[in-house]
Amino acid sequence: MTEQLPWKPDVSVPANLTVSLGDPLKRDDDPLPWCTEKAAELLGTAGSSRQRRRFAEALAKYVTLFRKDMPLISCALFFYPDFTHLPPWGFAKVEAFGEDPARGPLTMAIMREFYETPDELSFGETELTETEVSLGPALRIHRYRKTKPDKRRSPVGEELVWLIWPPDTTAVIAIEVRWLETQYSEAGIGIADDMARNFRTRPRG
């Protein structure tokens, strides 16, 4: 719904921990050649051929995933503490959601109820905090999610979602950061919180 917004979104992510997937998302060709080139560029001479291959394959999977829903801002894949941890199973994305056809604007009460209601991916407790960021009221959701709901012993990932209600629109901005390895909780939470607190808009045109 980018064209319906009266402004353009602007969000900062740590350059040394992310790969912007904007370019390949705009095309419909095989993403692997682009991902292979990007992996070689980022790993440089320090990376082995196996690392470059695994890195490229992981990037290609995320390009394929995000081509389906085309986030508002190009997805960023992040790593801890650098590109040597492969495969890098974590991602960040920013989306905008408009009014619900049946319920109207997605208020904080509606979104709080949505995230408080367990589903097939739920695992443990969900922590919700109503707060404010520079752009407006916000809801911060921290939770754990199963990755394979049909499996008895599904891997469990961690997720931090920020919902922000900016002025001059009924749209809700959703910043989602998700990762698998719990040893990266501090880094993942820090990235998500920084993205939300530094989220800005700029006039169109």
N, C-alpha and C positions, 0 to 999 in steps of 0.2 A: 504494500500500500504506500510505497515511497512517494508516488506522484500526488497523493492526497494530503501530504503533510505540508504545512505552510513554511517549513524550514528544512534544512539539511542537518542530519546528525553528525556529530564529531566526537570521537572517543579515542583515547590514547591507550596503547598497550606497550609493554616493554619490548623494544626492538630486538634485544639480544635473546629473547625467549619466545619469539613468535615468528610465524611465517604467514604472511597475508595470502589468502587464496582467491583474491579478487579477480585476477586476470583469467585463470582457467575456468572460473565459474561463469564467465560471460560467453564461453564457447561450448560446443557440443561434441568436440572431437575427443580422441583418446587422451586422457590427462597424463598418462605415464611419461611421455617424452618431456613435458614441461617439468614434472615432478623430479625426474631423473636429473635434469639440468640444475634445478634448484637445490637438490640434495648435494650435488657435487660442489656447487658454489658455496654452500654453507659449511660443509664439512672440510672442504679444502684438502690439503695434503695430509691432514691429521686423520682423515677417515679412511677406513679400509673399503675395499670393493663391496664386501658384505654389508658394512654399515650403510654405504650409499644406496645399495639395493633395498635394504629394509626401510630406510628412511623414505626413499621414493615411493615404495609400495604403500607405506602408511599415509603419506600425503595424498596419493591417488585415491585411497579409500575415502578420505574426508572430502575431496573434491566431488566424488560421485555422490556421497551422502548429501552434501549441501546444495548440489545442483537441483535436488528434488524440491527444496523449500526456499531457496534463494533468500538468505537473511538480508535484513535491511543494510547492514554493514558487512563487508567481506569477513568471513570467518578467520579466526587466528588460531593456529595450533601452537600450543606452548610446551616448553620443555624445562627440565629441572636437572642441574642448574644450567645446563647448556645443551648443545645438540648431540652430545655423546650418549645420552640416555635414549636408546632406541629399542623397540618402536615407541614413539611418543604418544601414548594413548591419553590424550587430554585435548579439549578444544574449548574455544570461546566463540560466542556468536551474539549478535544484537538483532532483535526483531521489533516490529511495531504491530500492534493489534488494534483494530478498530472496534466499533460497537458490535455487540452480539445482536443478531436479528430479532431474537425473542426477548432478551433482557435489557437491551439498550446499552448505555455506556458501561464499560467494565470498571466498576467502582472498586475501591480497596476492599470493601466488605465482600463483594462477589469473588474477588481474586483470593482473598484470605480463605473463604469457604472452599474454593477449588483446591487450594494447596493443602488444606487441612484434611480433605477427604482422601482416605487411603485408596490405592489402586493396585493393580497386579504387580507393579514394580516397587511398591513401598517396602521399606526395610527400616525398622526402628522408628524413633520419634522425629517429627519435623519441627524445626525451630523457626518461628516466625517473629519478626520484629518490625513494628511500624516506626518509621523514622523520617528524616528529611535529608535531602541532598541539595546541592546548589540549584538544581533545575526544578525542584518541587517535592511534594510528598512522595514517599517511597515505602515499599514493603520488601524486606530482606528475608529470603527463605534459604535455610541451610538444611539439607537432608541427604540421606543415603538412598541409592537406587539399585535394584537388581538389574543386571544386564541381560539375563536370560530368564524371564518369568516362568517358562515352561520346564525349567530344570529345578530339581529339588535343592541342589547345592549351586546356585547361581553365583557367579562373581558379583561383588557388590562395589559400586562406584560411589563417589562423593560428588555432590552438586551444590553450587551456590547460585541462586537466582536473585537478581534485583529487578523489581518492577518500579517504574518511575512514571508519575503523572505530570508531564510538562504542561505549561500554560498554553492557551490559544489553540487547543485541539482536544478531541475526545480520545485520541490514541493513547495507548499504554506502551511504553518502551520496556522491553524485556531483555535483560543482559543475563546470559546463561553461561556459566563456566563449569565444566565437568571433567573429572579425572578419575582414573581407576586406582592407582596406588595411594594408599592412605598416608604413606610417609611424605607425600607431597602436599598434605593438607594446608600447612602454613603458607606455602608458595601459592597454591591455588586460591585460597581465601584472600590472600593479599592482592593477587591480580584482579579478582572479581570486585573487591571493595574499591580498589583504585580506579577501575573502569567506571564504576557507578558514581563515585565522588567527583571524578573529573569529566563526566559526560557533559557535553555542551551542544548547543545548536547554533547554526549560522543561517542568515537569510538566504532564500533561494535567489539565484541570479546574480 
